[in-house]
């Protein structure tokens, strides 16, 4: 079955999370979020939901948002309450919400975990949830909390049937008694119908949280929250090839954030060794950054040689003493020479076709076939239903024009014919990894040229170094 760009979400390239944002406080945030109170909820495991697979990225998401609030927006540990895994029961969440509401301070609630529909109403699935509907929190009940803003990395509607192989953040529960239906006003909701979770740089996380927190950290300045959401939607649309609906209402137009950054010093060891949170650098780019990259302070006076990257954290050594909280910016980017094109196989290919395609691609040195949904593919190998020839989807869900030959062919012949196109897409990947349209200080000129059969210029990009601190006009 040929899937349209709107409906085709392949493997981990397909996101299905529905972030909802609710704003009742009005006005703008101050330069710092303090004295806001924050409740962060992350749940990977649901022991009372038999047969429901655990999620993998929710605890990473919570830590990512916490780092953003501490390092990017100046909150203190005392401003943040964490409820994770089995501590995040319905009673614990309701009790904590009551205490924070009585403080009289504005409240931010972040949730990463399963969502569901209960009596056709969106609800959060908490750690003590059962199939009979115990342990769920209707969204409408959460939104009745006075002065609350809610960010949710979850899904409330069933995923499309073609995505049942994915790790969607949605779980169906049996109908039963409910504590109240409660309508949710669409005038104060923001959502992008995107996707699930995957692994970035070897660490599981929700892709909405990874991208959204990156833009919140990197854009900074005086940009409104809606700007970061717009950039997030654009980035995820490109990464997944999925059409998205983005609705924005009820958000403060003049939300003020702190200046942008690429990284923040989180810990200091001996011999000027540093632990760095890289939340301001795009998670898609961070996956391919290698040791011996160089970052620096805003004035360029202190250089940090990066020793390793692990998820959104890095280890480095500074040329001069630094303090926890100091902000860092890219100065020199190093990418690995063994960069490969990540190729996924269309789930509609037969088992024999998949085996033949894997064997044919095994001879391609710069191509890696993805056998799981842990990583985002760069391109999808598919087959034309009408012509019977092989072709490529790039981005995911969009058939690349002229990649099909128009005649029936075997996998080996199809791969051989597509090889020049695979090489061109690998070159395009290199080109993309030289860019970072947010707070990067790397000023480069990159050129993509075709050498044969006739030489011609395909693409040239020359983004200037961005001023420090990052500002957008």
C-alpha positions as CSV (number, residue, x, y, z in Angstrom):
1,X,0.0,0.0,0.0
2,X,1.4,3.4,-1.0
3,X,1.2,5.8,1.9
4,X,0.8,9.5,1.4
5,X,3.2,12.0,2.9
6,X,0.5,13.0,5.3
7,X,0.0,9.5,6.7
8,X,3.3,7.8,6.3
9,X,5.4,7.8,9.4
10,X,8.2,5.3,9.2
11,X,9.9,3.8,12.3
12,X,11.5,6.3,14.7
13,X,11.4,8.9,11.9
14,X,7.7,9.2,12.7
15,X,6.9,11.3,15.7
16,X,3.5,11.0,17.4
17,X,3.4,13.2,20.4
18,X,0.9,15.9,21.0
19,X,2.2,18.7,23.0
20,X,-0.5,20.8,24.6
21,X,0.3,24.3,26.1
22,X,-2.1,26.1,28.4
23,X,-1.5,29.6,29.6
24,X,-3.8,31.3,32.1
25,X,-1.4,33.6,33.9
26,X,-1.4,36.2,31.1
27,X,1.2,38.9,30.5
28,X,4.9,38.2,29.9
29,X,7.4,36.2,31.9
30,X,10.2,38.2,33.6
31,X,13.8,38.0,32.5
32,X,14.0,34.9,34.8
33,X,11.1,32.5,35.4
34,X,11.5,32.9,39.2
35,X,9.4,32.9,41.3
36,X,7.7,30.2,39.2
37,X,7.1,26.8,40.7
38,X,7.6,23.8,38.4
39,X,6.4,20.2,38.5
40,X,8.2,17.8,36.2
41,X,6.6,14.3,35.7
42,X,8.3,11.5,33.7
43,X,7.2,7.9,33.6
44,X,8.8,5.1,31.6
45,X,7.3,2.0,33.4
46,X,3.7,1.2,34.1
47,X,3.7,-2.0,36.1
48,X,-0.1,-2.3,36.5
49,X,-0.7,-2.1,32.7
50,X,-0.1,-5.6,31.6
51,X,1.1,-5.9,28.1
52,X,2.0,-2.2,27.7
53,X,5.6,-1.9,26.7
54,X,7.7,0.6,28.7
55,X,8.7,3.9,27.2
56,X,12.4,4.8,27.0
57,X,12.9,8.5,26.8
58,X,10.7,10.1,29.5
59,X,13.3,10.4,32.2
60,X,15.7,11.9,29.7
61,X,13.0,14.4,28.8
62,X,12.5,15.4,32.4
63,X,16.2,15.9,32.9
64,X,16.4,17.9,29.7
65,X,13.7,20.3,30.7
66,X,15.2,20.6,34.2
67,X,18.5,21.5,32.7
68,X,16.8,24.1,30.5
69,X,15.1,25.7,33.5
70,X,18.2,25.7,35.7
71,X,20.9,26.6,33.3
72,X,19.0,28.6,30.7
73,X,16.3,30.4,32.7
74,X,17.9,30.8,36.1
75,X,15.6,28.7,38.3
76,X,16.9,27.1,41.5
77,X,16.5,23.5,42.5
78,X,14.1,24.6,45.2
79,X,11.7,25.9,42.5
80,X,11.5,22.5,40.9
81,X,9.6,19.4,42.1
82,X,10.3,16.0,40.3
83,X,7.9,13.1,40.3
84,X,9.3,10.2,38.3
85,X,8.5,6.5,37.7
86,X,6.6,4.9,40.6
87,X,6.5,8.2,42.7
88,X,4.3,9.8,40.0
89,X,1.0,8.3,41.2
90,X,-2.4,10.0,40.8
91,X,-2.5,10.8,44.5
92,X,1.0,12.2,44.6
93,X,0.4,14.4,41.5
94,X,-2.9,15.7,42.8
95,X,-1.4,16.4,46.3
96,X,1.6,18.2,44.8
97,X,-0.5,20.3,42.5
98,X,-2.6,21.3,45.5
99,X,0.5,22.4,47.5
100,X,2.0,24.3,44.6
101,X,-1.4,26.0,43.8
102,X,-1.7,27.2,47.4
103,X,1.7,28.9,47.2
104,X,0.1,31.5,45.0
105,X,2.9,31.4,42.5
106,X,2.6,30.7,38.7
107,X,3.0,27.0,38.0
108,X,4.6,25.2,35.1
109,X,3.7,21.5,34.7
110,X,5.6,19.3,32.3
111,X,4.6,15.7,31.6
112,X,6.4,13.0,29.6
113,X,4.7,9.6,29.4
114,X,1.7,7.8,28.0
115,X,-1.6,9.6,27.2
116,X,-5.0,8.1,26.6
117,X,-8.6,8.9,25.8
118,X,-11.0,8.3,28.7
119,X,-14.7,8.7,27.8
120,X,-13.4,10.6,24.7
121,X,-11.6,13.1,26.9
122,X,-7.7,13.4,26.9
123,X,-6.0,12.2,30.0
124,X,-2.5,11.6,31.4
125,X,-1.6,8.0,32.3
126,X,0.2,8.0,35.7
127,X,2.4,5.4,37.3
128,X,-0.5,3.6,39.2
129,X,-2.8,3.5,36.1
130,X,-4.9,0.3,35.5
131,X,-7.0,-0.8,32.5
132,X,-10.1,0.1,34.5
133,X,-9.2,3.7,34.5
134,X,-7.6,4.1,37.9
135,X,-4.5,6.3,38.1
136,X,-5.4,8.6,35.2
137,X,-5.6,12.4,35.3
138,X,-8.1,14.0,32.9
139,X,-6.4,17.0,31.1
140,X,-9.4,19.1,32.0
141,X,-8.8,18.5,35.7
142,X,-5.2,19.5,35.4
143,X,-6.1,22.7,33.6
144,X,-8.4,23.8,36.4
145,X,-5.3,24.4,38.5
146,X,-5.1,28.1,39.1
147,X,-2.3,30.0,37.1
148,X,-1.0,26.8,35.4
149,X,0.9,26.4,32.2
150,X,1.2,22.9,30.9
151,X,3.7,21.3,28.4
152,X,2.9,17.7,27.5
153,X,5.1,15.3,25.5
154,X,2.5,12.6,25.0
155,X,-0.4,11.6,22.7
156,X,-4.1,11.5,23.4
157,X,-5.5,10.0,20.2
158,X,-4.9,6.5,18.7
159,X,-2.0,6.3,16.2
160,X,-2.7,5.5,12.6
161,X,-2.8,1.7,11.8
162,X,0.4,2.0,9.7
163,X,2.3,3.1,12.7
164,X,1.6,0.2,15.0
165,X,5.2,-0.8,14.9
166,X,6.2,2.5,16.5
167,X,6.6,3.3,20.2
168,X,3.7,5.7,20.4
169,X,3.1,7.6,23.6
170,X,-0.6,6.5,23.6
171,X,-2.2,3.6,25.4
172,X,-5.8,2.5,25.0
173,X,-7.8,1.8,28.2
174,X,-11.1,0.0,28.6
175,X,-14.2,2.2,29.0
176,X,-15.4,2.6,32.6
177,X,-16.5,5.0,35.2
178,X,-14.8,8.4,35.0
179,X,-14.4,11.2,37.5
180,X,-15.8,13.8,35.1
181,X,-15.8,14.7,31.5
182,X,-14.6,18.3,31.5
183,X,-14.3,20.0,28.1
184,X,-11.0,21.5,27.0
185,X,-11.3,24.9,25.3
186,X,-9.5,24.9,21.9
187,X,-9.0,28.7,22.2
188,X,-6.2,28.0,24.7
189,X,-4.5,25.0,23.3
190,X,-1.4,24.6,21.3
191,X,-0.5,21.3,19.6
192,X,1.5,19.8,16.8
193,X,0.4,16.3,15.8
194,X,3.9,14.8,15.5
195,X,5.2,11.6,16.9
196,X,6.9,9.3,19.4
197,X,10.4,8.9,20.8
198,X,13.7,7.7,19.4
199,X,17.4,7.6,20.2
200,X,19.6,10.7,19.5
201,X,23.3,10.3,20.0
202,X,22.6,7.0,21.7
203,X,20.2,8.4,24.3
204,X,16.4,7.8,24.2
205,X,14.3,10.9,24.3
206,X,11.1,12.4,23.0
207,X,11.8,14.2,19.8
208,X,9.4,17.1,20.5
209,X,11.1,17.8,23.9
210,X,14.6,17.5,22.3
211,X,13.8,19.9,19.5
212,X,11.6,22.3,21.5
213,X,14.1,22.7,24.4
214,X,16.9,23.2,21.9
215,X,15.1,26.2,20.4
216,X,14.1,27.6,23.7
217,X,17.8,27.5,24.8
218,X,19.3,28.6,21.5
219,X,16.9,31.4,20.5
220,X,16.7,33.1,23.9
221,X,16.7,36.9,23.7
222,X,13.3,38.5,23.4
223,X,11.7,35.9,21.2
224,X,8.2,34.7,22.1
225,X,7.5,31.1,23.0
226,X,5.5,30.7,19.8
227,X,8.7,31.4,17.8
228,X,10.5,28.4,19.3
229,X,7.4,26.3,18.6
230,X,7.4,27.5,15.0
231,X,11.0,26.5,14.5
232,X,10.3,23.2,16.2
233,X,7.5,22.4,13.9
234,X,9.6,23.3,10.8
235,X,12.5,21.1,12.0
236,X,10.4,18.1,12.8
237,X,8.5,18.4,9.5
238,X,11.8,18.2,7.7
239,X,13.2,15.4,9.8
240,X,10.0,13.2,9.5
241,X,8.5,14.3,6.2
242,X,5.1,14.4,8.1
243,X,2.5,17.1,7.5
244,X,1.6,18.8,10.8
245,X,-1.1,21.0,12.1
246,X,0.1,23.7,14.4
247,X,-2.4,25.8,16.3
248,X,-1.3,28.6,18.6
249,X,-3.6,30.6,20.8
250,X,-3.6,32.0,24.3
251,X,0.2,32.4,24.4
252,X,1.9,35.6,25.6
253,X,3.3,37.5,22.7
254,X,6.1,39.1,24.6
255,X,7.6,36.2,26.5
256,X,11.1,37.1,27.6
257,X,13.8,34.5,27.8
258,X,17.5,34.7,28.7
259,X,20.1,35.1,25.9
260,X,20.8,32.1,23.7
261,X,23.7,29.7,24.1
262,X,25.1,26.4,22.8
263,X,26.3,24.9,26.1
264,X,26.5,25.6,29.8
265,X,29.2,24.4,32.2
266,X,27.5,21.9,34.6
267,X,30.4,20.5,36.5
268,X,34.1,21.1,37.1
269,X,36.8,18.4,37.7
270,X,40.5,18.4,38.1
271,X,42.9,19.8,35.5
272,X,40.1,22.1,34.2
273,X,38.0,19.2,33.0
274,X,34.4,20.2,32.4
275,X,31.0,18.6,32.1
276,X,28.9,20.6,29.6
277,X,25.2,20.5,28.9
278,X,24.8,21.1,25.1
279,X,21.1,22.0,25.2
280,X,21.5,24.9,22.8
281,X,23.0,22.8,20.0
282,X,20.6,21.1,17.7
283,X,20.1,17.4,18.8
284,X,20.2,16.3,15.2
285,X,23.6,17.9,14.7
286,X,24.9,16.9,18.1
287,X,24.5,13.2,17.1
288,X,27.4,13.6,14.6
289,X,29.8,15.9,16.6
290,X,33.1,14.3,17.3
291,X,35.9,14.9,19.8
292,X,38.4,17.6,19.1
293,X,35.6,20.1,18.3
294,X,36.3,23.5,20.0
295,X,33.9,25.7,21.9
296,X,34.6,29.0,23.6
297,X,33.3,31.6,26.0
298,X,31.3,34.6,24.5
299,X,34.5,36.7,24.2
300,X,36.5,33.9,22.8
301,X,39.1,34.3,25.5
302,X,38.7,30.8,26.9
303,X,38.7,27.8,24.6
304,X,37.3,24.4,25.5
305,X,38.6,21.3,23.7
306,X,35.7,18.8,23.6
307,X,36.7,15.3,24.5
308,X,33.5,13.3,24.1
309,X,29.8,13.6,23.5
310,X,27.1,11.5,25.2
311,X,23.5,12.4,24.4
312,X,23.1,16.1,25.3
313,X,26.2,16.1,27.6
314,X,29.8,16.6,26.7
315,X,33.2,16.4,28.4
316,X,35.9,18.9,27.7
317,X,39.0,20.6,28.9
318,X,39.3,24.4,29.2
319,X,42.3,26.6,28.5
320,X,41.4,28.9,31.5
321,X,39.4,28.2,34.7
322,X,35.7,28.4,34.2
323,X,32.7,28.4,36.7
324,X,29.5,26.3,36.8
325,X,26.9,28.2,34.8
326,X,29.4,29.8,32.3
327,X,27.9,29.7,28.8
328,X,29.8,28.3,25.8
329,X,29.5,28.7,22.0
330,X,30.7,26.6,19.1
331,X,34.0,27.8,17.6
332,X,35.2,24.8,15.5
333,X,33.0,21.8,14.5
334,X,34.5,18.4,13.8
335,X,32.5,15.6,12.1
336,X,33.6,12.0,11.8
337,X,35.1,10.8,8.5
338,X,33.0,7.6,8.6
339,X,29.7,9.4,8.2
340,X,27.1,7.1,6.7
341,X,23.7,7.5,5.0
342,X,21.1,5.9,7.3
343,X,18.7,4.0,5.1
344,X,15.5,2.4,6.3
345,X,13.4,-0.1,4.4
346,X,9.7,0.5,3.6
347,X,7.6,-1.8,5.8
348,X,5.5,-2.7,2.8
349,X,8.4,-4.5,1.1
350,X,8.1,-8.3,1.4
351,X,10.5,-10.3,3.5
352,X,12.3,-11.6,0.4
353,X,12.6,-8.0,-1.0
354,X,13.9,-6.8,2.3
355,X,16.6,-9.5,2.5
356,X,17.6,-8.8,-1.1
357,X,17.8,-5.1,-0.5
358,X,19.9,-5.6,2.7
359,X,22.3,-7.8,0.8
360,X,22.6,-5.3,-2.0
361,X,23.2,-2.4,0.3
362,X,25.8,-4.3,2.3
363,X,28.3,-3.7,-0.5
364,X,27.8,0.1,-0.2
365,X,30.5,1.4,2.1
366,X,28.8,4.7,3.0
367,X,25.4,3.3,3.6
368,X,24.0,1.8,6.8
369,X,20.7,-0.1,6.9
370,X,18.6,0.5,10.0
371,X,17.1,-2.6,11.5
372,X,15.2,-0.9,14.3
373,X,13.4,2.3,15.2
374,X,16.2,3.5,17.4
375,X,17.5,6.1,15.0
376,X,16.0,8.5,12.4
377,X,16.7,7.4,8.8
378,X,18.0,9.8,6.3
379,X,16.2,8.1,3.5
380,X,13.7,5.3,3.0
381,X,14.1,2.6,0.3
382,X,10.7,1.9,-1.2
383,X,9.1,0.3,-4.3
384,X,6.7,1.7,-6.8
385,X,3.4,-0.2,-6.8
386,X,2.7,0.6,-10.4
387,X,6.1,0.2,-12.1
388,X,7.7,-2.4,-9.8
389,X,10.9,-0.4,-9.6
390,X,12.8,0.7,-6.5
391,X,12.9,4.3,-5.4
392,X,13.8,6.6,-2.5
393,X,11.8,8.7,-0.1
394,X,13.6,11.8,1.0
395,X,12.5,13.3,3.4
396,X,10.7,10.4,4.8
397,X,7.2,9.9,3.3
398,X,8.0,11.9,0.1
399,X,9.0,9.9,-3.0
400,X,12.0,11.5,-4.5
401,X,11.2,12.6,-8.0
402,X,12.8,10.5,-10.8
403,X,14.2,7.9,-8.3
404,X,12.0,5.2,-9.8
405,X,13.0,3.8,-13.2
406,X,9.5,3.0,-14.5
407,X,10.1,-0.6,-15.1
408,X,10.1,-3.8,-13.0
409,X,13.5,-4.7,-11.5
410,X,15.3,-6.8,-8.9
411,X,16.6,-5.4,-5.7
412,X,20.3,-5.7,-6.8
413,X,19.7,-3.9,-10.0
414,X,17.7,-1.2,-8.3
415,X,20.3,-0.5,-5.7
416,X,23.0,-0.4,-8.5
417,X,20.9,2.2,-10.3
418,X,20.2,4.2,-7.2
419,X,23.9,4.2,-6.0
420,X,24.7,7.7,-7.6
421,X,21.6,9.1,-5.9
422,X,22.6,7.6,-2.6
423,X,26.0,9.3,-2.9
424,X,24.4,12.6,-3.7
425,X,22.2,12.3,-0.6
426,X,25.2,11.5,1.5
427,X,26.9,14.7,0.2
428,X,23.7,16.6,1.1
429,X,23.9,15.2,4.6
430,X,27.4,16.5,4.9
431,X,26.2,19.9,3.7
432,X,23.4,20.0,6.2
433,X,25.7,19.1,9.1
434,X,27.8,22.3,8.4
435,X,24.8,24.4,9.3
436,X,23.3,25.4,12.6
437,X,20.7,28.3,12.2
438,X,20.5,29.2,15.8
439,X,23.4,30.2,18.2
440,X,26.4,28.7,16.4
441,X,29.6,30.8,16.0
442,X,30.8,28.7,13.1
443,X,31.0,30.7,9.9
444,X,31.4,28.4,6.8
445,X,30.9,28.3,3.1
446,X,29.8,24.8,1.9
447,X,29.5,23.8,-1.7
448,X,27.9,20.7,-3.3
449,X,29.0,19.9,-6.8
450,X,28.3,17.2,-9.3
451,X,31.5,16.0,-11.0
452,X,30.1,13.5,-13.6
453,X,28.8,13.0,-16.2
454,X,29.0,16.8,-16.4
455,X,30.3,19.1,-13.7
456,X,27.7,21.5,-12.3
457,X,27.0,23.4,-9.0
458,X,24.2,21.8,-7.0
459,X,24.1,23.9,-3.8
460,X,26.1,26.5,-2.0
461,X,25.4,27.9,1.5
462,X,27.2,30.6,3.4
463,X,25.6,31.3,6.8
464,X,27.4,34.0,8.7
465,X,28.5,33.6,12.3
466,X,25.7,34.5,14.6
467,X,26.4,37.4,17.1
468,X,26.8,36.6,20.7
469,X,24.4,36.5,22.5
470,X,22.2,35.2,19.7
471,X,19.6,37.6,18.5
472,X,17.1,37.4,15.6
473,X,15.8,40.4,13.7
